[in-house]
Amino acid sequence: MPQPDSIRILGVAGSLRRASFNRALLAAAGELCPDGVTLDLFDLAPLPLYDQDLDTEDAPPAVQAFRDALWAADALLISTPEYNHGVPGVLKNALDWAPRPPQHQPLSGLPVAVMGASPYTWGTARAQAHLRQTLVFPSALVLSQPEVLVANAAGKFDAGGHLTDDATRTFVHELLVALAVWTRRVGRPRRESGPLTHA
Ligand SMILES: Cc1cc2nc3c(=O)[nH]c(=O)nc-3n(C[C@H](O)[C@H](O)[C@H](O)COP(=O)(O)O)c2cc1C
């Protein structure tokens, strides 16, 4: 299957918080992309709560924009917080909207990498396991390794939200390199179906 030389990754964070560690981690990923790889961020804030009555051919504009951005991407990078040992509602809501209609939906065959940051010691391990489970049914192709679990996040970012921890920067770069290899190996042809929305 022909694959693009350049790889466009769509990045989403499962936190709407302005000073979010996970948004900051995603911003750091944008700085750490290997050659030929770019990262565009998509803000999940405008997505309404999932309502199957609204899930018609005329989906809400924010939902259509998210689906279009997924179709236009070669891969997806998700940075998730952990809420109550699981995926935050903001992210789960987006992942409920995305793979519709089920017969022809943008997560199917899409290479995905996950990472996450928490101020505590487990570094989102349980949320990432939950996220991987959620991505099975839509047939996303989730990269298994490396795992990027950013524990004790408060000590790894400066006051401006810049990722300062060198080891974590290396882990994020290695994840992006692995996602690029994975995308070139298993990804689908890119479909230009809509403009990317930048956060
Ligand atoms: C409702 C709620 C539940 C949380 N549950 C967990 C948890 O299970 N594990 C964890 O490590 N942190 C938990 N936290 C703390 C979050 O990791 C912390 O708020 C983190 O900063 C959220 O990510 P963000 O910085 O990207 O917004 C929880 C926070 C909230 C608000």
The ligand as a Gaussian input file, in Angstrom:
#p B3LYP/6-31G(d) Opt

LIG

0 1
 C      -12.317000      13.922000      38.543000
 C      -10.847000      13.658000      38.715000
 C      -10.404000      12.364000      38.882000
 C       -9.024000      12.086000      38.967000
 N       -8.608000      10.800000      39.072000
 C       -7.285000      10.526000      38.986000
 C       -6.808000       9.182000      38.919000
 O       -7.568000       8.236000      38.931000
 N       -5.469000       8.976000      38.783000
 C       -4.578000      10.027000      38.712000
 O       -3.375000       9.775000      38.571000
 N       -4.996000      11.303000      38.822000
 C       -6.311000      11.576000      38.943000
 N       -6.753000      12.871000      38.993000
 C       -5.770000      13.949000      39.006000
 C       -5.337000      14.293000      37.590000
 O       -4.292000      13.417000      37.208000
 C       -4.851000      15.738000      37.522000
 O       -5.918000      16.616000      37.800000
 C       -4.213000      16.068000      36.213000
 O       -3.538000      17.288000      36.317000
 C       -5.235000      16.090000      35.087000
 O       -4.600000      16.207000      33.831000
 P       -4.309000      17.630000      33.156000
 O       -3.191000      18.270000      33.933000
 O       -3.904000      17.309000      31.754000
 O       -5.558000      18.459000      33.213000
 C       -8.113000      13.158000      38.921000
 C       -8.571000      14.471000      38.765000
 C       -9.925000      14.722000      38.656000
 C      -10.390000      16.142000      38.441000

